[in-house]
């Protein structure tokens, strides 16, 4: 994004100079906005990776956490997913809490639970999505 912003700034300055000062049109004016529109179109048209595509990385992280003495890991990035934290639960469960876009009392994420449905915390509900994986929602009660 920084490269696009710098390119846009340089393009704007040069375009204003050529069109305003020289009062002429040049073909070099056109490629930059076309490149920006092309990059934005590709970004919007290509779907982001899904959880299923990133499942091996989630599973590796769960196994690493279960094998370590750590109880949790914070601020993880798994593909396009920003994980606020991953923490060990009871019975070999690992909870991956998705980073919220807004401050909220609701947590959503995924649970790696090879020994059955995860127990959860507070007002917890989960949906089985395949193998040892569950998608969950937890509403924190105070």
NORUR-V922783 format. One record per pair of residues at least 12 apart in sequence whose ideal C-beta (glycine too) atoms are under 6 Angstrom apart, sorted by sequence separation. I is the first residue (numbers start at 1). J is the second residue. D is the distance in Angstrom with one decimal. If there is no record, write none. Layout:
# NORUR-V922783
i=I j=J d=D
i=I j=J d=D
This chain:
# NORUR-V922783
i=85 j=97 d=5.5
i=97 j=109 d=4.3
i=125 j=137 d=5.5
i=72 j=85 d=5.2
i=73 j=86 d=5.1
i=83 j=96 d=5.2
i=84 j=97 d=4.7
i=96 j=109 d=4.8
i=15 j=29 d=5.3
i=96 j=110 d=4.7
i=124 j=138 d=4.7
i=72 j=87 d=3.7
i=84 j=99 d=4.3
i=95 j=111 d=5.2
i=118 j=134 d=5.7
i=122 j=138 d=5.4
i=123 j=139 d=4.1
i=71 j=88 d=5.5
i=82 j=99 d=4.1
i=121 j=138 d=5.8
i=93 j=111 d=5.8
i=94 j=112 d=4.4
i=114 j=132 d=4.1
i=122 j=140 d=5.2
i=113 j=132 d=5.6
i=122 j=141 d=5.3
i=58 j=78 d=5.8
i=93 j=113 d=4.4
i=112 j=132 d=5.7
i=11 j=32 d=4.0
i=57 j=78 d=4.9
i=65 j=86 d=5.8
i=113 j=134 d=5.8
i=92 j=114 d=5.7
i=92 j=115 d=5.4
i=111 j=134 d=4.5
i=54 j=78 d=5.5
i=91 j=115 d=4.8
i=7 j=32 d=5.8
i=54 j=79 d=4.1
i=93 j=118 d=4.9
i=110 j=135 d=5.7
i=111 j=136 d=5.3
i=65 j=94 d=5.5
i=108 j=137 d=5.2
i=49 j=79 d=4.9
i=49 j=80 d=5.7
i=107 j=138 d=4.6
i=4 j=36 d=5.9
i=48 j=80 d=4.9
i=62 j=94 d=4.1
i=106 j=139 d=5.1
i=105 j=140 d=4.7
i=62 j=112 d=3.9
